[in-house]
Amino acid sequence: MKIRRILATAVAAAVTTPVVLLSAGPAFADTPKPATSKGAAAQQDDLDGPDFEELERLEAAYAAAEQKVEDLKAEREQVKNDLLAGNLGKEVVEELAAAEKAVADAKTARTAAEAVLTAAKEALTAIEADAAATPEQKTAAAEAVTTAEAEVAEAVTAVTAADERLARATTAWNDARVALAQKGSLLAEDIKAAEQELAAAEAAVDAFWEDKGDFEECVEDGAVRSTLTGPKTITIGSSANFSLTVKNTSDRDLDSVRSYLFAAQLPESWEDIDEEHPDLDRYFDIDWKTAANPKWTELDFQDDAIELGAIGKGGKVDVTLRLTVDEDAPAGEGIAFTTGEYENEDGSCGISEQYAEVEFDIVEPGAEPEPEETASPSPSPSTSAPAPAATSGHTPQGGSSHIPVATGGELAATGSSDVLPQVAAAAGAALVLGAGAVFVARRRKVSA
């Protein structure tokens, strides 16, 4: 299961549909909770032979369907690129180029032959008008004209043949392009069918576990609390360190704690966001390390979270994050979010109701840092828009910690752009929701 991709999708959904998220009822009041009574591995161990074989079959079908969708999408993307680049097959492309050259060469030869004929005719006229010209000279001049006319005729024939060759090559090129476009259309239908197969395979795995009837609800609580701080600016093409602290605020030890992290580059306005392919994290790479895991570990986009292990009651884990901005990233604003979850050996589990965020500017190399602006005040409480619950506020480094709540569709302004405060709350809420969705997938699909 591609965990960070699910989170990216959740955040993108929040970014592209802010009104839906932000005008909802009390935050997460009706959010479905992940359900399980045991960790995925323990559940798998409890399965008998036929059940285990059935689960393996269902999971293999899911993996195959997922791979099929990815392969078809990659093939369709290649078709699209080939169409744009004119890659229609080596023979077709080479023949068209050769035919175009043949036409150009034939026309050049015809022009040269016509010039020779014109000169020969002018010479013949001059000799015929010359009283001193001999019969032999007149005969030679006439033969030169005849020869030149024959060469012009051959050149004209060659041009005609080259034109016909070019017409055939052009037709073949157009046919190849049409065939490639048709292939793209067929692949689109294949992708749609494959996505339906994937949905059915996923539903079959879900149904398998639901049929076991031993799931308990995970809770959404404050047992895991995150604090995130970092620099106010990051230079394009460079890296910057952020600090993440994850604390166990519950009244018991937590056996397994993990954090999810997402970073986004913010467009200047909602209109600049591609709703189908937001891809807001494309300019960032993130690595992490802790005292227990001192080597940098990459948070790839395929499957991982920050695994923190057990955290005792009242304990905490400090994480150092390294966020790298690609050299081709545009200058602007960025934001990072984090939230956590836990799972215990007795089967209890929970998703944090709190998330933390940090905002930063993405600047060109050598750019002078701009003066820090004072955050706008929060809206005054009213009956139509209740005030947000108290939070820890911004740290000196720009970090902020939030518990998502409804605000009647209005948000406190916490950044310098119109997009930033809305993205902060919407995507932060989506991060929690996304983590919950991932938690279900992680615990109910043992192949994750």
Buried (B, 14 or more C-beta within 10 A) or exposed (E): BBBBBBBBBBBBBBBBBBEEBBEBEEBBEEBEBBBBBBBBEEBBEEBEEEBEEEBBEBBEBBBEBBEBBBEBBEBBEEBBEBBEEEBBBEEBBEBBEEBBEBBEEBBEBBEEBBEBBEEBBEBBEEBEEEEEEEEEBBEEBBEBBEEBBEBBEEBBEBBEEBBEBBEEBBEBBEEBBEEBEEBBEEBBEBBEEBBEBBEEBBEBBBEBBEEEEEBBBBBBBEBBBBBBBBBBBBBBEEEBEBBBBBBBBBEEEBBBBBBBBBBBBBBEEBEEBEEEEBEBBBBBBBBBBBEEBEEEBEBEBEBBBBBBEBBEEEBBBEBBBBBBBBEEBEEBBBBBBBBBBBBBEEBBBBBBBBBBBBBBBBBEEEEEEEEEEEBEEBBEEEEEBBBBEEBBEBBEBBBBBBBBBBBBEBBBBBBBBEBBBBBBBBBBBBBBBBBBBBBBBBBBBBBB
